[in-house]
């Protein structure tokens, strides 16, 4: 809505102060930017489909296309336009630089001549959650053309779109706002932050900003006389920028109440980086910063750190205790091991912590070289070395894995001719195996020889040997030929096994 075609010129000092404030803000934003969890899309009107050319073209700003009332033709002030009515910083209503970025909006909230209200409305990024509190903020500056200032700027949250489509007055939005500003805003030089804390009922999906009171209930202040020497309008008109709706998250110093770690390590504290919130950490010892959301801590001693978070008018606190881990266990590779070829055995002990690392050497025959208990399957007897690091404490240990021949050895030919070479058929079993029976049959199936564990000969401590010299049980020599044997034994697991096959006797 346009009431004026002439622009306003203001003194150089006022402009200089605003420009300095703008540059300082932009510098600080670039240097100390935080994560923006804003539920408002295009909160400072920087994204638009078309550069506006006339007053009332608010709908060119992305996500701000809703028209709550027929009279709500909000003005979109943009640095891209060539129309002096809506340029920045000088325009039809005064002089103001954007709070951030290059653009802002302007709206009528009161007129002494006739009833007029303009509103900004948008669908939120996501609906508000039941039981959650939200920090609402937006910045306004009274346009210099205004003769009136008001205190009733407010925000209304609704589940459905808020519109009054009546073609004739009263067609404004008169209702109780969710948040309302109690103080008259008459500052034309600075951007004034408004807002507060809103406790959501749940599923509020739209936000509307404006004056929700009728003329009789609007709290006014006349800041310019009716016969003002400067050009003034009988209205209250405000620029608006940087609208924010952010969920209030309580302070959280760390996901857990205690951190246990090694000395001289670093940890990042905090769990969030909320837009428009302030943080304070105590004590300051070891922290990379004390007023940032996520300081890096160099841990040197046990200590408790406290976080105070201020978001809107909500102050929350939390703490975390830093506990230093002291290494107490030395490397333990395990005890001396005996295994059979092709068998696997577990080394080491299960003494792992979050601060322990392991390196085994050599790596041959191991399924992993950097775990606490690797599985070893060496081909030959091997001594393994474990190097264990716990925090900065290093220890080592060794273990030898002795590899034995554990197969049951059964020859298929022997020559009992008394030449001292291969004169016996000799079955060799590992020491942890147990022979049950050995039976030898001739080609007609007649049992000619039988031995059991009672006649087992122990040649050393590792293996067992069963022999047959080619004679029958009664002592008679057997003739040349092919014989058949059946062997029963238990393995090292105690399970009964059976082997059978042919045996050739040659004298």
Secondary structure by P-SEA (a helix, b strand, c coil): cccccbbbbbcaaaaaaaaaaaaaaaaaaaacccccccccccccccccccccccccccccccccccccccccbbbbbbcccccccccccccccccccccccccbbbbbccccccbbbbbbbbbccccccccbbbbbbbbbbbcccccccccccbbbbbccbbbbcccccccccccccccccccccccccbbbbbbbbbbcccccccccccccccccccccccccccccccccccbbbbbbcbbbbbcccccccccccbbbbbccbbbbccccccccbbbbbccccccccccccbbbbbccccbbbbbbbbccccccccbbbbbbbbbccccccccbbbbcccbbbbcccccccccbbbbbccccccccccccbbbbbcccbbbbbbbbbcccccccbbbbbbbcccccccccccccccccccccbbbbbcccccccbbbbbcccccccccccccccccccccbbbbbbcccccccccccbbbbbbbbbbcccccbbbbbbbbbbbcc
